[in-house]
Amino acid sequence: MSKKKTKSKQKFNKQLRQDILAIFIENPKTGLNYKQVCGFLEIRDKALRKLVFEVLAELSNQGILKETERGKFKMSQNRHVITGKLDIAKRGVGYIITDELEDDLVVPTKFMSQVVHGDTVRAEVLPSKGGRKSEGRIVEVIDRDERRFVGTIDIQRKYAFLSPDDPKISVDIFIPKGKTKNAETGDKVIGKITDWPSSAKNPVGEITQVLGSTESNDVQMMSILAASGINMSFPDEVTNESNQVNITLDPQEIGKRTDFRDVLTFTIDPVDAKDFDDAISAELLENGNVKLGVHIADVAHYVKPGSALDKEAIERGNSVYLVDRVIPMLPEHLSNGVCSLRPNEEKFTFSAVFELTKEAEVVNEWFGKTVICSDRRFTYEEAQDVIETGKGDHAEEILIIDKIAKKLRHDRLSKGGLEIVSSEIRFELDDIGTPIAVYKKTSKDANKLIEEYMLLANKSVGCFVGNTKRKTKIPLIYRVHDKPDREKVEQFRVFVSKFGQDFSFKNDRDISLKMNTLFAEMKDDGNFNMIQQMAIKSMAKAIYDTENIGHYGLGFEYYAHFTSPIRRYADLMVHRILHNVLRKESMRFSGLDEMADHISKTERRAVDAERASKKYFQAQYLKDKIGERFRGFVTGITEWGMYVEMYENHCEGMIPLKSMRHDRFVFDEKEYVIIGQRTGESYTVGDNVDVILSRVSLVKKQIDLELVD
């Protein structure tokens, strides 16, 4: 038998084993013989039916199945098998992340043969001993055929090795001769694992794409996207469908919409923004109130359910914003052209319009399809200048709606919304994309003005659809944020006590109010940003869900994303559902639960890619500064090192504990400090330290520091 046929047979046998095991996992209490299993799998071929029996016998010999009577099998008693994603920590212990258990399942190193970080696996939950947490044993890897690994290739005379970029993947992939796609040593490549013989230390694989030199920013960004499973380009079918959309508005459709083209309308966005999916209109009414319109690009008018554009948008879930580029959810013709609310261009929009008193009370609201023409594009800096000086284009309207926005914000925070002062690291790039400066961008009044009206629209749409007296509940994708975990908040209380701050609370809502008080007291303290970040870490993560539990961080009972359908699929779905509600049409949307889960995952994927791109550009900015000394503060501590952000450049690096040779330092998790065993010298988050930049790795996106004694 040829090698090719042998590999094909092995792959088939592995898939058959997985399919059979899945049947018993889904039917844990049912005894099945090989004929019934063949019925589940629709197998009629004699040779294959015999193979099914052999697999059943093998699973029985391994103790996974139990033969309850002659030829009849079911899951072994007391065996609890779960499915999840494997996360391998630096020290080699594995954790299976799953929704089937309350906590992640710990997998000792001895039970992790031939697996790599990120694999989706099935694992047996082992009985707990002596009150300790349960441990697991991996019994099956179920999705590696689809995984792609990004790394650097080393070409030898008769073979090659692919070293994955991910530091959690400690094994290199063996690449046979003829499977390298003509890559050269040092190239950044994408590969996959094709086999992992039981006797082999390394998996066997092949190269699927050569990205190019590791010294290229473009290659590094492509590798980040590839490692995250994010497509860099659109399929031809999607691009062609997009290009067929006419940018000129249909007069008949205009006649069906409420016309806002003669109402003062403008956008406020970052200076480098290319897609404008929200605009504000302002009318000063005779009764002294303001008619404030939040106008959102009507993406749903152009992207129809089931179309190639729609399927691609679902798969992507959202746009991805790397340091030097945007990977849009929709092709550029739509995202930057047809749907973008550019100045002096008529556009179709979906609007939330509010009549507001000058005390920020909403006395009337309306939702509907509209047509607008933006009069002015403001950058945040330009709008901020108008707010600060009282002069400039449309100053009267901007000053009035800014005052109302400030009252909306005050009311929201006084009712328990968290006051988070956003501070984002940004890079100044030269003409060839090399970072020449690193700085922090802080949110000002112009940013907060837009934020408050977007929040008002999102809250109002969520409430309009969800909080009704209709007989049947209308399905909607909400943006939800759970109440904080009391254990994590207790850790935060201990942490801030080190700064002389008392953080006592009575109930869940009291937590956010006390945090706001703490932030107000410490806003001018040098430790403010770090304390705020620690507060955020004590909170749950916001996700998309069809079950509404409210948004704790904002203090809203109902909240749904409505304002960014160009870059978020959740908003596009909310537009479709709201339009059906307004037209009193029946709901035709299915699979919303799965969709909410999917777009929550694509959002996390995008955040990870964005964070990786920032780490790379930080490393690139510092690569020629090795040996230089910097002042910084401790941002985090772990059992393997101490993270430090440098004041001068806002870049973060790590001091490995093993590099602190003047003493043996260990991590005290309870006290959240690292402490020297001989000297008693200790460090914790917030401490000021002097460091020397010792090493920079562009490939691993790592910055290593040494502590100055």
DOLODREN-611554 format. One record per residue (C-alpha): residue number from 1; x, y, z; chain; residue in one letter. Coordinates in steps of 0.5 Angstrom, whole numbers, always signed. Layout:
BEGIN
NUM/X/Y/Z/A/a
...
***
This chain:
BEGIN
1/+0/+0/+0/A/m
2/+3/+7/-2/A/s
3/+4/+12/+4/A/k
4/-1/+17/+1/A/k
5/-6/+11/+1/A/k
6/-4/+9/+8/A/t
7/-5/+16/+11/A/k
8/-12/+17/+8/A/s
9/-14/+11/+11/A/k
10/-11/+13/+18/A/q
11/-15/+20/+17/A/k
12/-21/+16/+16/A/f
13/-20/+11/+22/A/n
14/-19/+17/+26/A/k
15/-25/+21/+24/A/q
16/-29/+14/+24/A/l
17/-27/+14/+31/A/r
18/-29/+21/+33/A/q
19/-36/+20/+30/A/d
20/-37/+14/+34/A/i
21/-35/+17/+40/A/l
22/-39/+23/+39/A/a
23/-46/+18/+38/A/i
24/-44/+15/+45/A/f
25/-43/+22/+48/A/i
26/-49/+24/+46/A/e
27/-53/+18/+48/A/n
28/-49/+16/+55/A/p
29/-54/+12/+58/A/k
30/-56/+8/+51/A/t
31/-53/+1/+50/A/g
32/-52/+1/+42/A/l
33/-49/-5/+38/A/n
34/-45/-4/+32/A/y
35/-51/-5/+27/A/k
36/-55/+1/+31/A/q
37/-48/+5/+31/A/v
38/-48/+4/+23/A/c
39/-55/+6/+23/A/g
40/-53/+13/+26/A/f
41/-48/+14/+21/A/l
42/-52/+11/+15/A/e
43/-46/+6/+14/A/i
44/-48/+0/+9/A/r
45/-42/-2/+6/A/d
46/-40/-9/+9/A/k
47/-32/-7/+10/A/a
48/-34/-1/+14/A/l
49/-39/-4/+18/A/r
50/-34/-9/+20/A/k
51/-29/-3/+22/A/l
52/-34/+0/+26/A/v
53/-34/-6/+30/A/f
54/-27/-6/+31/A/e
55/-27/+1/+33/A/v
56/-32/-1/+38/A/l
57/-28/-6/+41/A/a
58/-22/-2/+41/A/e
59/-26/+4/+45/A/l
60/-28/-2/+50/A/s
61/-21/-4/+51/A/n
62/-19/+3/+53/A/q
63/-24/+3/+58/A/g
64/-28/+9/+54/A/i
65/-34/+4/+53/A/l
66/-37/-2/+57/A/k
67/-39/-8/+53/A/e
68/-46/-9/+57/A/t
69/-48/-15/+54/A/e
70/-45/-19/+48/A/r
71/-44/-14/+42/A/g
72/-47/-8/+46/A/k
73/-44/-2/+48/A/f
74/-45/+4/+52/A/k
75/-41/+10/+56/A/m
76/-37/+7/+62/A/s
77/-41/+8/+68/A/q
78/-39/+14/+72/A/n
79/-35/+17/+66/A/r
80/-36/+24/+65/A/h
81/-33/+26/+58/A/v
82/-33/+34/+56/A/i
83/-31/+38/+50/A/t
84/-27/+44/+50/A/g
85/-21/+48/+48/A/k
86/-14/+47/+51/A/l
87/-10/+52/+54/A/d
88/-3/+51/+56/A/i
89/+0/+55/+61/A/a
90/+7/+57/+61/A/k
91/+9/+51/+66/A/r
92/+6/+46/+62/A/g
93/-1/+45/+65/A/v
94/-7/+45/+61/A/g
95/-14/+48/+62/A/y
96/-20/+46/+58/A/i
97/-24/+52/+57/A/i
98/-32/+49/+57/A/t
99/-39/+51/+58/A/d
100/-40/+44/+61/A/e
101/-37/+45/+67/A/l
102/-37/+51/+72/A/e
103/-29/+52/+72/A/d
104/-24/+50/+67/A/d
105/-22/+43/+68/A/l
106/-14/+42/+70/A/v
107/-10/+37/+65/A/v
108/-4/+35/+68/A/p
109/+2/+34/+63/A/t
110/+2/+27/+64/A/k
111/-5/+27/+61/A/f
112/-3/+31/+55/A/m
113/+1/+27/+50/A/s
114/+1/+29/+43/A/q
115/-4/+36/+44/A/v
116/-2/+43/+42/A/v
117/-5/+49/+45/A/h
118/-11/+51/+42/A/g
119/-14/+44/+40/A/d
120/-21/+43/+41/A/t
121/-21/+36/+45/A/v
122/-25/+31/+49/A/r
123/-23/+30/+56/A/a
124/-25/+25/+61/A/e
125/-27/+28/+68/A/v
126/-23/+24/+73/A/l
127/-26/+23/+80/A/p
128/-23/+28/+85/A/s
129/-19/+26/+91/A/k
130/-18/+29/+98/A/g
131/-22/+35/+96/A/g
132/-18/+37/+91/A/r
133/-21/+40/+84/A/k
134/-23/+35/+79/A/s
135/-17/+34/+74/A/e
136/-18/+31/+67/A/g
137/-15/+26/+61/A/r
138/-15/+28/+54/A/i
139/-18/+22/+50/A/v
140/-19/+25/+43/A/e
141/-17/+31/+39/A/v
142/-23/+33/+34/A/i
143/-21/+39/+30/A/d
144/-14/+40/+28/A/r
145/-15/+38/+21/A/d
146/-17/+45/+20/A/e
147/-12/+49/+24/A/r
148/-7/+53/+21/A/r
149/+0/+55/+25/A/f
150/+4/+61/+23/A/v
151/+11/+61/+25/A/g
152/+18/+61/+22/A/t
153/+21/+56/+18/A/i
154/+28/+53/+18/A/d
155/+30/+49/+12/A/i
156/+35/+43/+12/A/q
157/+38/+39/+7/A/r
158/+32/+33/+7/A/k
159/+27/+36/+11/A/y
160/+25/+43/+15/A/a
161/+22/+45/+22/A/f
162/+16/+50/+23/A/l
163/+17/+54/+29/A/s
164/+10/+57/+31/A/p
165/+10/+64/+33/A/d
166/+5/+62/+39/A/d
167/+10/+62/+45/A/p
168/+5/+57/+48/A/k
169/+6/+52/+43/A/i
170/+13/+48/+45/A/s
171/+13/+43/+39/A/v
172/+16/+44/+32/A/d
173/+12/+41/+26/A/i
174/+17/+37/+22/A/f
175/+16/+38/+15/A/i
176/+18/+33/+10/A/p
177/+22/+35/+3/A/k
178/+17/+37/-2/A/g
179/+12/+40/+3/A/k
180/+15/+47/+4/A/t
181/+12/+51/-2/A/k
182/+19/+53/-4/A/n
183/+20/+57/+3/A/a
184/+27/+59/+5/A/e
185/+30/+59/+12/A/t
186/+27/+65/+16/A/g
187/+21/+66/+12/A/d
188/+14/+67/+16/A/k
189/+10/+61/+13/A/v
190/+3/+58/+15/A/i
191/+3/+51/+16/A/g
192/-2/+45/+18/A/k
193/-1/+38/+22/A/i
194/-2/+32/+17/A/t
195/+0/+27/+22/A/d
196/+2/+25/+29/A/w
197/+5/+18/+29/A/p
198/+4/+15/+36/A/s
199/+12/+14/+36/A/s
200/+14/+21/+34/A/a
201/+16/+27/+39/A/k
202/+14/+32/+33/A/n
203/+8/+32/+29/A/p
204/+8/+32/+21/A/v
205/+6/+37/+17/A/g
206/+6/+41/+11/A/e
207/+7/+49/+9/A/i
208/+0/+52/+6/A/t
209/+3/+59/+5/A/q
210/+9/+63/+5/A/v
211/+8/+70/+7/A/l
212/+15/+72/+6/A/g
213/+21/+76/+10/A/s
214/+20/+76/+18/A/t
215/+23/+83/+18/A/e
216/+17/+86/+14/A/s
217/+11/+89/+18/A/n
218/+6/+87/+12/A/d
219/+8/+80/+13/A/v
220/+8/+81/+21/A/q
221/+1/+83/+20/A/m
222/-1/+78/+16/A/m
223/+2/+73/+20/A/s
224/-3/+76/+26/A/i
225/-9/+75/+22/A/l
226/-7/+68/+20/A/a
227/-6/+66/+27/A/a
228/-13/+69/+29/A/s
229/-16/+65/+23/A/g
230/-18/+72/+20/A/i
231/-19/+73/+12/A/n
232/-15/+78/+9/A/m
233/-19/+79/+3/A/s
234/-26/+78/+0/A/f
235/-28/+72/-4/A/p
236/-29/+74/-11/A/d
237/-36/+73/-11/A/e
238/-37/+77/-5/A/v
239/-33/+83/-8/A/t
240/-37/+82/-15/A/n
241/-44/+83/-11/A/e
242/-41/+89/-7/A/s
243/-39/+92/-13/A/n
244/-46/+91/-16/A/q
245/-49/+96/-11/A/v
246/-50/+103/-14/A/n
247/-48/+109/-10/A/i
248/-54/+113/-13/A/t
249/-60/+113/-9/A/l
250/-66/+110/-12/A/d
251/-72/+116/-12/A/p
252/-77/+111/-11/A/q
253/-74/+109/-4/A/e
254/-73/+116/-2/A/i
255/-80/+117/-2/A/g
256/-81/+112/+3/A/k
257/-77/+115/+8/A/r
258/-77/+121/+13/A/t
259/-73/+126/+10/A/d
260/-67/+129/+14/A/f
261/-63/+132/+8/A/r
262/-65/+140/+10/A/d
263/-64/+138/+18/A/v
264/-57/+140/+20/A/l
265/-53/+134/+20/A/t
266/-45/+132/+22/A/f
267/-41/+127/+24/A/t
268/-35/+127/+29/A/i
269/-30/+121/+28/A/d
270/-22/+120/+29/A/p
271/-18/+124/+24/A/v
272/-16/+118/+21/A/d
273/-23/+115/+20/A/a
274/-25/+112/+13/A/k
275/-32/+109/+15/A/d
276/-37/+114/+18/A/f
277/-43/+109/+20/A/d
278/-46/+115/+25/A/d
279/-48/+122/+24/A/a
280/-52/+127/+29/A/i
281/-57/+132/+27/A/s
282/-59/+138/+31/A/a
283/-66/+142/+31/A/e
284/-67/+147/+36/A/l
285/-75/+147/+37/A/l
286/-79/+153/+39/A/e
287/-81/+150/+46/A/n
288/-74/+150/+48/A/g
289/-72/+143/+47/A/n
290/-68/+140/+42/A/v
291/-69/+135/+37/A/k
292/-63/+130/+37/A/l
293/-63/+125/+31/A/g
294/-58/+119/+31/A/v
295/-57/+117/+24/A/h
296/-54/+110/+23/A/i
297/-52/+107/+16/A/a
298/-57/+103/+13/A/d
299/-53/+97/+12/A/v
300/-59/+92/+12/A/a
301/-62/+96/+6/A/h
302/-56/+93/+2/A/y
303/-54/+87/+5/A/v
304/-60/+82/+4/A/k
305/-60/+75/+9/A/p
306/-57/+69/+5/A/g
307/-53/+73/+0/A/s
308/-46/+72/-1/A/a
309/-44/+79/+3/A/l
310/-49/+77/+9/A/d
311/-45/+70/+9/A/k
312/-38/+73/+9/A/e
313/-40/+78/+14/A/a
314/-43/+73/+19/A/i
315/-37/+69/+18/A/e
316/-32/+75/+20/A/r
317/-37/+78/+25/A/g
318/-34/+85/+26/A/n
319/-28/+89/+23/A/s
320/-21/+88/+26/A/v
321/-17/+94/+27/A/y
322/-10/+93/+27/A/l
323/-5/+99/+28/A/v
324/-3/+100/+21/A/d
325/-9/+97/+17/A/r
326/-17/+96/+18/A/v
327/-19/+89/+16/A/i
328/-27/+91/+14/A/p
329/-33/+86/+15/A/m
330/-36/+89/+9/A/l
331/-32/+90/+2/A/p
332/-29/+97/+1/A/e
333/-34/+99/-4/A/h
334/-40/+99/+2/A/l
335/-36/+100/+8/A/s
336/-32/+106/+5/A/n
337/-37/+108/+0/A/g
338/-44/+106/-1/A/v
339/-46/+106/+7/A/c
340/-41/+111/+9/A/s
341/-44/+118/+11/A/l
342/-39/+122/+8/A/r
343/-40/+130/+8/A/p
344/-45/+133/+2/A/n
345/-47/+126/+0/A/e
346/-54/+123/+0/A/e
347/-55/+117/+4/A/k
348/-60/+112/+7/A/f
349/-60/+111/+14/A/t
350/-64/+108/+20/A/f
351/-65/+113/+25/A/s
352/-67/+114/+33/A/a
353/-70/+121/+34/A/v
354/-71/+124/+41/A/f
355/-74/+130/+43/A/e
356/-70/+132/+49/A/l
357/-70/+138/+54/A/t
358/-64/+142/+56/A/k
359/-64/+138/+63/A/e
360/-63/+131/+58/A/a
361/-70/+129/+59/A/e
362/-73/+125/+54/A/v
363/-80/+127/+52/A/v
364/-81/+123/+45/A/n
365/-77/+118/+41/A/e
366/-78/+115/+34/A/w
367/-75/+110/+30/A/f
368/-75/+109/+23/A/g
369/-72/+109/+16/A/k
370/-69/+116/+13/A/t
371/-65/+119/+8/A/v
372/-60/+125/+10/A/i
373/-54/+129/+8/A/c
374/-48/+130/+12/A/s
375/-47/+138/+12/A/d
376/-40/+137/+16/A/r
377/-35/+132/+18/A/r
378/-31/+134/+24/A/f
379/-25/+130/+27/A/t
380/-25/+130/+35/A/y
381/-20/+135/+35/A/e
382/-24/+140/+31/A/e
383/-31/+139/+35/A/a
384/-27/+139/+42/A/q
385/-24/+146/+40/A/d
386/-31/+148/+38/A/v
387/-33/+146/+45/A/i
388/-27/+149/+49/A/e
389/-27/+156/+45/A/t
390/-35/+157/+43/A/g
391/-33/+158/+36/A/k
392/-33/+155/+30/A/g
393/-38/+151/+25/A/d
394/-45/+150/+28/A/h
395/-42/+152/+35/A/a
396/-49/+154/+38/A/e
397/-52/+147/+36/A/e
398/-45/+143/+39/A/i
399/-45/+147/+45/A/l
400/-52/+146/+47/A/i
401/-52/+138/+45/A/i
402/-45/+138/+49/A/d
403/-49/+140/+55/A/k
404/-54/+135/+54/A/i
405/-49/+130/+53/A/a
406/-46/+132/+60/A/k
407/-53/+131/+64/A/k
408/-54/+125/+60/A/l
409/-47/+122/+63/A/r
410/-48/+125/+70/A/h
411/-55/+122/+70/A/d
412/-52/+115/+68/A/r
413/-47/+115/+73/A/l
414/-51/+117/+79/A/s
415/-55/+111/+77/A/k
416/-49/+106/+78/A/g
417/-46/+106/+71/A/g
418/-39/+105/+71/A/l
419/-34/+112/+70/A/e
420/-28/+109/+66/A/i
421/-24/+114/+63/A/v
422/-21/+111/+57/A/s
423/-14/+111/+55/A/s
424/-11/+108/+49/A/e
425/-4/+107/+46/A/i
426/-3/+110/+39/A/r
427/+3/+110/+35/A/f
428/+5/+115/+30/A/e
429/+8/+112/+24/A/l
430/+13/+114/+18/A/d
431/+12/+114/+11/A/d
432/+14/+107/+11/A/i
433/+10/+105/+17/A/g
434/+15/+105/+22/A/t
435/+13/+107/+29/A/p
436/+17/+114/+31/A/i
437/+13/+115/+37/A/a
438/+8/+112/+42/A/v
439/+3/+116/+46/A/y
440/-4/+115/+49/A/k
441/-10/+118/+47/A/k
442/-15/+120/+52/A/t
443/-22/+121/+51/A/s
444/-25/+128/+52/A/k
445/-31/+132/+51/A/d
446/-32/+131/+44/A/a
447/-31/+123/+45/A/n
448/-36/+123/+50/A/k
449/-41/+127/+47/A/l
450/-42/+122/+41/A/i
451/-41/+116/+46/A/e
452/-47/+119/+50/A/e
453/-52/+119/+44/A/y
454/-50/+113/+42/A/m
455/-51/+110/+48/A/l
456/-58/+113/+49/A/l
457/-60/+110/+42/A/a
458/-57/+103/+44/A/n
459/-61/+103/+50/A/k
460/-67/+106/+47/A/s
461/-67/+101/+42/A/v
462/-66/+95/+46/A/g
463/-72/+97/+51/A/c
464/-77/+99/+45/A/f
465/-76/+92/+43/A/v
466/-75/+88/+49/A/g
467/-79/+92/+54/A/n
468/-86/+91/+51/A/t
469/-93/+89/+53/A/k
470/-93/+84/+47/A/r
471/-96/+78/+48/A/k
472/-90/+74/+45/A/t
473/-83/+76/+46/A/k
474/-79/+78/+41/A/i
475/-72/+75/+40/A/p
476/-66/+80/+40/A/l
477/-59/+80/+40/A/i
478/-57/+84/+47/A/y
479/-50/+87/+49/A/r
480/-50/+84/+56/A/v
481/-45/+85/+62/A/h
482/-46/+81/+68/A/d
483/-45/+83/+75/A/k
484/-38/+82/+78/A/p
485/-36/+76/+81/A/d
486/-35/+78/+89/A/r
487/-29/+74/+89/A/e
488/-25/+78/+84/A/k
489/-28/+84/+87/A/v
490/-25/+82/+94/A/e
491/-18/+81/+91/A/q
492/-19/+89/+88/A/f
493/-21/+91/+95/A/r
494/-15/+88/+98/A/v
495/-11/+91/+92/A/f
496/-13/+98/+93/A/v
497/-12/+98/+101/A/s
498/-5/+98/+99/A/k
499/-6/+105/+97/A/f
500/-9/+107/+103/A/g
501/-16/+106/+100/A/q
502/-22/+103/+103/A/d
503/-27/+99/+99/A/f
504/-33/+97/+102/A/s
505/-39/+95/+99/A/f
506/-46/+93/+101/A/k
507/-49/+90/+94/A/n
508/-48/+89/+87/A/d
509/-50/+96/+85/A/r
510/-46/+99/+91/A/d
511/-40/+96/+88/A/i
512/-40/+101/+81/A/s
513/-42/+107/+86/A/l
514/-36/+106/+90/A/k
515/-32/+105/+84/A/m
516/-34/+111/+81/A/n
517/-32/+115/+88/A/t
518/-26/+112/+88/A/l
519/-24/+114/+81/A/f
520/-26/+121/+83/A/a
521/-22/+121/+89/A/e
522/-16/+118/+85/A/m
523/-16/+122/+78/A/k
524/-10/+126/+79/A/d
525/-6/+120/+83/A/d
526/+0/+117/+79/A/g
527/-3/+110/+80/A/n
528/-10/+112/+77/A/f
529/-10/+108/+70/A/n
530/-7/+102/+74/A/m
531/-12/+102/+79/A/i
532/-18/+103/+74/A/q
533/-15/+97/+70/A/q
534/-15/+93/+76/A/m
535/-22/+95/+77/A/a
536/-24/+93/+70/A/i
537/-21/+86/+71/A/k
538/-25/+85/+77/A/s
539/-31/+85/+72/A/m
540/-34/+80/+68/A/a
541/-33/+81/+60/A/k
542/-39/+84/+56/A/a
543/-42/+79/+51/A/i
544/-48/+78/+46/A/y
545/-53/+74/+48/A/d
546/-61/+73/+47/A/t
547/-62/+72/+54/A/e
548/-63/+79/+57/A/n
549/-59/+80/+64/A/i
550/-58/+88/+63/A/g
551/-51/+91/+62/A/h
552/-48/+92/+69/A/y
553/-42/+97/+67/A/g
554/-47/+102/+64/A/l
555/-53/+101/+69/A/g
556/-58/+99/+63/A/f
557/-63/+94/+64/A/e
558/-64/+94/+56/A/y
559/-58/+95/+51/A/y
560/-57/+93/+44/A/a
561/-52/+95/+39/A/h
562/-55/+99/+34/A/f
563/-50/+104/+32/A/t
564/-45/+101/+28/A/s
565/-47/+96/+23/A/p
566/-41/+97/+18/A/i
567/-37/+94/+23/A/r
568/-41/+90/+27/A/r
569/-46/+84/+25/A/y
570/-50/+84/+31/A/a
571/-52/+91/+30/A/d
572/-54/+89/+23/A/l
573/-58/+84/+26/A/m
574/-61/+89/+31/A/v
575/-63/+93/+25/A/h
576/-67/+88/+21/A/r
577/-71/+86/+27/A/i
578/-72/+93/+29/A/l
579/-75/+94/+22/A/h
580/-79/+88/+23/A/n
581/-82/+90/+29/A/v
582/-84/+97/+26/A/l
583/-87/+94/+20/A/r
584/-91/+89/+25/A/k
585/-88/+83/+21/A/e
586/-87/+76/+24/A/s
587/-80/+75/+26/A/m
588/-76/+70/+21/A/r
589/-70/+70/+24/A/f
590/-67/+63/+27/A/s
591/-61/+61/+30/A/g
592/-60/+67/+34/A/l
593/-57/+64/+40/A/d
594/-52/+61/+36/A/e
595/-50/+67/+32/A/m
596/-50/+71/+39/A/a
597/-44/+66/+41/A/d
598/-41/+66/+34/A/h
599/-40/+74/+34/A/i
600/-38/+74/+41/A/s
601/-32/+69/+39/A/k
602/-30/+73/+33/A/t
603/-30/+80/+37/A/e
604/-25/+76/+42/A/r
605/-21/+74/+36/A/r
606/-21/+81/+34/A/a
607/-19/+84/+40/A/v
608/-13/+79/+41/A/d
609/-11/+80/+34/A/a
610/-11/+88/+35/A/e
611/-7/+87/+42/A/r
612/-2/+83/+38/A/a
613/-1/+88/+33/A/s
614/+0/+93/+38/A/k
615/+5/+89/+42/A/k
616/+9/+88/+35/A/y
617/+9/+95/+34/A/f
618/+12/+97/+41/A/q
619/+17/+92/+40/A/a
620/+19/+95/+33/A/q
621/+19/+102/+37/A/y
622/+24/+99/+42/A/l
623/+29/+95/+38/A/k
624/+34/+100/+37/A/d
625/+34/+102/+44/A/k
626/+37/+96/+48/A/i
627/+41/+97/+53/A/g
628/+38/+104/+55/A/e
629/+35/+105/+62/A/r
630/+28/+107/+63/A/f
631/+23/+109/+69/A/r
632/+17/+105/+70/A/g
633/+11/+102/+74/A/f
634/+9/+95/+76/A/v
635/+3/+93/+72/A/t
636/+2/+86/+73/A/g
637/+6/+80/+77/A/i
638/+6/+73/+76/A/t
639/+9/+67/+78/A/e
640/+14/+67/+72/A/w
641/+15/+75/+72/A/g
642/+14/+82/+73/A/m
643/+10/+87/+68/A/y
644/+13/+94/+68/A/v
645/+10/+100/+63/A/e
646/+15/+105/+62/A/m
647/+13/+112/+63/A/y
648/+17/+115/+57/A/e
649/+14/+111/+52/A/n
650/+8/+107/+55/A/h
651/+11/+100/+52/A/c
652/+10/+94/+57/A/e
653/+16/+89/+58/A/g
654/+17/+83/+63/A/m
655/+22/+82/+68/A/i
656/+23/+75/+69/A/p
657/+24/+73/+76/A/l
658/+30/+68/+74/A/k
659/+33/+75/+72/A/s
660/+33/+78/+79/A/m
661/+39/+74/+81/A/r
662/+41/+78/+87/A/h
663/+35/+74/+91/A/d
664/+30/+68/+90/A/r
665/+24/+72/+89/A/f
666/+17/+68/+89/A/v
667/+10/+70/+88/A/f
668/+5/+70/+94/A/d
669/-2/+70/+90/A/e
670/-6/+71/+97/A/k
671/-2/+78/+98/A/e
672/-1/+79/+91/A/y
673/+7/+81/+91/A/v
674/+13/+78/+89/A/i
675/+18/+77/+95/A/i
676/+25/+76/+96/A/g
677/+26/+69/+100/A/q
678/+33/+72/+103/A/r
679/+32/+80/+103/A/t
680/+25/+80/+104/A/g
681/+25/+85/+99/A/e
682/+18/+86/+95/A/s
683/+14/+88/+89/A/y
684/+7/+89/+88/A/t
685/+3/+93/+82/A/v
686/+4/+100/+82/A/g
687/+11/+100/+85/A/d
688/+16/+105/+81/A/n
689/+22/+101/+79/A/v
690/+28/+103/+74/A/d
691/+29/+98/+68/A/v
692/+34/+97/+63/A/i
693/+32/+94/+56/A/l
694/+35/+87/+55/A/s
695/+32/+84/+49/A/r
696/+27/+85/+44/A/v
697/+24/+80/+40/A/s
698/+20/+82/+34/A/l
699/+18/+75/+32/A/v
700/+15/+73/+39/A/k
701/+13/+81/+40/A/k
702/+16/+80/+47/A/q
703/+20/+86/+51/A/i
704/+25/+83/+56/A/d
705/+27/+88/+62/A/l
706/+32/+88/+67/A/e
707/+31/+91/+74/A/l
708/+36/+96/+76/A/v
709/+38/+94/+83/A/d
***
